[in-house]
Amino acid sequence: VKCVEVFKEFYQTKTKHRKLTWQYSLGTCNVVGKFQKKPIELVVTTYQASLLLLFNSSDKLTYSEILSQLNLSDDDVVRLLHSLSCAKYKILAKEPNTKTISQKDSFMFNAEFTDKMRRIKVPLPPVDEKKKVIEDVDKDRRYAIDASIVRIMKSRKVLPYHQLLSECVDQLNRMFKPDFKIIKKRVEDLITRDYLERDKDNPNTFRYLA
């Protein structure tokens, strides 16, 4: 956390128009598993390491306890637990000993685990990470477009659509090149959420609802 904060402060001194988003799911780190036969260095993702470190202070953890402590989605936790207890390298022992993850399962550090290698990489089940990153970027851009539209309409109160579009594009061009169709969708969404309304006499003119 300290390193993240230091880098964030450094990055903000370099640019004011870009948002720094941390993709923790793409990080890797090395942890040493102190197994009975020999220590083995495990090359794991940041999330896998976070999960394994929970067993430094607990002998046994239920699925719900792990979910609560990691504060991740169900899908993420299932992938992590599957990679560590059901796949090639069974770093964790699971009760019951099945090949799938259930919310009723319990997990323990598998002290008897061994491997001929002294350093192993523990892979995660495949997922379309690129798709997830794109979805996150799209979500951030929708928020940015909403904020820009509201900011413009709050100061102008009433604007024709073409002028609102032009000012919105000018503001957002500093961060990314906005899609006109997306801006139109965000305007419609803001109308349904009672931020804006169409002028009764001219449907191409919008009013800001204070």
C-alpha positions in Angstrom: 0.0 0.0 0.0 2.8 2.4 0.9 4.5 1.7 -2.5 1.2 2.3 -4.4 0.7 5.7 -2.6 4.3 6.8 -3.3 4.0 6.0 -7.0 0.5 7.7 -7.1 2.0 10.9 -5.7 4.9 10.7 -8.2 2.5 10.1 -11.2 0.3 13.0 -10.2 3.2 15.4 -10.5 3.7 14.3 -14.1 0.2 14.6 -15.4 -3.2 16.0 -14.2 -5.3 14.6 -17.1 -4.8 10.9 -16.7 -6.3 8.5 -14.2 -4.0 5.9 -12.7 -5.8 2.5 -12.3 -4.1 -0.4 -10.7 -4.7 -3.9 -12.2 -3.9 -6.0 -9.2 -5.0 -9.2 -11.0 -2.0 -8.8 -13.4 0.7 -8.6 -10.7 3.0 -11.4 -9.7 5.2 -12.1 -6.7 7.3 -14.9 -5.2 6.5 -16.5 -1.8 8.3 -19.4 -0.1 6.2 -22.3 1.0 7.7 -24.0 4.1 6.6 -27.5 3.4 7.7 -30.5 5.5 10.1 -32.1 3.0 11.7 -28.9 1.7 10.9 -25.2 1.1 9.6 -24.4 -2.4 9.5 -21.0 -4.0 6.1 -20.3 -5.5 5.6 -17.8 -8.3 2.0 -16.6 -8.0 -0.3 -13.7 -8.7 -0.8 -10.9 -6.2 -4.3 -12.4 -5.4 -2.9 -15.9 -5.0 -0.2 -14.6 -2.7 -2.8 -12.7 -0.6 -4.9 -15.9 -0.2 -1.9 -18.0 0.8 -0.8 -15.4 3.4 -4.1 -15.9 5.2 -2.8 -19.3 6.3 0.1 -17.7 8.2 -2.4 -16.9 10.9 -5.0 -19.6 10.4 -4.8 -23.4 10.2 -8.1 -23.8 8.5 -10.4 -21.4 6.7 -13.9 -21.8 5.2 -14.8 -20.5 1.7 -16.9 -17.7 3.2 -14.0 -16.6 5.6 -11.6 -16.4 2.6 -14.2 -14.5 0.6 -14.7 -12.0 3.4 -11.0 -11.5 4.1 -9.9 -11.0 0.5 -12.9 -8.8 -0.4 -13.0 -10.1 -4.0 -15.8 -11.3 -6.2 -17.1 -14.9 -6.0 -15.7 -15.6 -9.4 -12.2 -14.4 -8.5 -12.1 -16.4 -5.3 -13.3 -19.6 -7.0 -10.5 -19.2 -9.6 -7.9 -18.6 -6.9 -9.0 -21.6 -4.8 -9.2 -23.9 -7.8 -5.7 -23.0 -8.9 -4.3 -23.7 -5.4 -6.3 -26.8 -4.4 -7.7 -28.6 -7.5 -5.2 -28.0 -10.2 -1.7 -29.5 -10.8 -0.1 -28.0 -7.7 -2.2 -28.7 -4.6 -0.7 -26.1 -2.3 -3.9 -26.1 -0.2 -5.8 -29.2 1.0 -9.6 -29.1 0.6 -12.5 -30.6 2.4 -14.3 -32.4 0.8 -11.6 -33.5 -1.6 -13.4 -32.8 -4.9 -12.3 -31.3 -8.2 -14.7 -28.3 -7.9 -15.0 -25.4 -5.5 -18.1 -25.1 -3.4 -19.2 -22.4 -0.9 -19.3 -25.2 1.8 -15.7 -26.1 1.4 -12.9 -25.7 3.9 -9.2 -25.2 3.2 -5.9 -25.9 4.9 -2.2 -25.4 4.1 -1.0 -28.6 2.5 2.3 -29.1 4.5 2.9 -32.5 2.8 3.1 -31.0 -0.7 6.4 -31.5 -2.5 7.8 -31.2 -6.0 11.1 -32.1 -7.7 11.5 -28.4 -8.6 12.6 -25.8 -6.0 10.7 -23.1 -7.8 7.4 -23.5 -9.5 4.9 -21.2 -11.2 1.3 -21.8 -10.1 -1.0 -20.9 -13.0 -4.5 -19.5 -12.8 -7.4 -21.1 -14.8 -7.5 -19.2 -18.2 -9.7 -16.1 -18.4 -10.1 -13.4 -21.0 -8.1 -10.8 -19.0 -8.0 -8.5 -22.0 -11.8 -8.4 -22.1 -12.0 -7.6 -18.4 -9.5 -4.7 -18.8 -11.5 -3.3 -21.8 -14.7 -3.5 -19.7 -13.1 -1.6 -16.8 -11.8 1.1 -19.2 -15.3 1.4 -20.8 -16.8 1.8 -17.3 -14.3 4.5 -16.4 -15.1 6.3 -19.6 -18.8 6.2 -19.0 -18.3 7.8 -15.6 -16.0 10.5 -17.2 -18.6 11.3 -19.9 -21.4 11.5 -17.3 -19.3 13.9 -15.2 -18.5 16.0 -18.2 -22.1 16.3 -19.3 -23.3 17.2 -15.8 -20.5 19.7 -15.3 -21.4 21.5 -18.6 -25.2 21.5 -18.0 -24.8 22.6 -14.4 -23.0 25.8 -15.6 -25.1 26.4 -18.8 -28.5 25.2 -17.5 -29.9 25.0 -21.1 -28.1 23.8 -24.2 -28.9 22.5 -27.7 -27.6 18.9 -28.2 -25.0 19.8 -30.9 -23.4 22.4 -28.5 -23.5 20.0 -25.6 -21.8 17.4 -27.8 -19.1 19.8 -28.9 -18.3 21.0 -25.4 -18.3 17.5 -24.0 -15.8 16.3 -26.8 -13.6 19.3 -26.1 -13.4 18.4 -22.4 -12.9 14.7 -22.9 -10.3 14.9 -25.7 -7.6 15.6 -23.1 -8.2 12.1 -21.6 -9.5 10.0 -24.6 -11.3 10.3 -27.9 -15.0 10.0 -27.1 -17.5 8.1 -29.3 -20.5 10.3 -30.3 -22.8 7.4 -30.0 -21.7 6.7 -26.4 -22.2 10.4 -25.5 -25.7 10.2 -26.9 -26.4 7.1 -24.8 -25.1 8.8 -21.6 -27.3 11.8 -22.3 -30.3 9.5 -22.5 -29.2 7.7 -19.3 -28.9 11.0 -17.4 -32.4 11.9 -18.6 -33.8 8.7 -17.1 -31.9 9.4 -13.8 -33.4 12.9 -13.7 -30.2 14.9 -14.2 -31.5 16.3 -17.5 -34.8 16.8 -19.3 -35.7 17.6 -22.9 -37.2 20.9 -23.7 -40.9 20.4 -24.4 -40.9 22.7 -27.4 -37.6 21.6 -28.8 -36.6 17.9 -28.2 -33.0 18.6 -29.3 -32.5 21.1 -26.4 -31.7 19.9 -22.9 -32.2 21.5 -19.5 -30.3 20.8 -16.3 -32.4 19.6 -13.4 -30.9 21.1 -10.2 
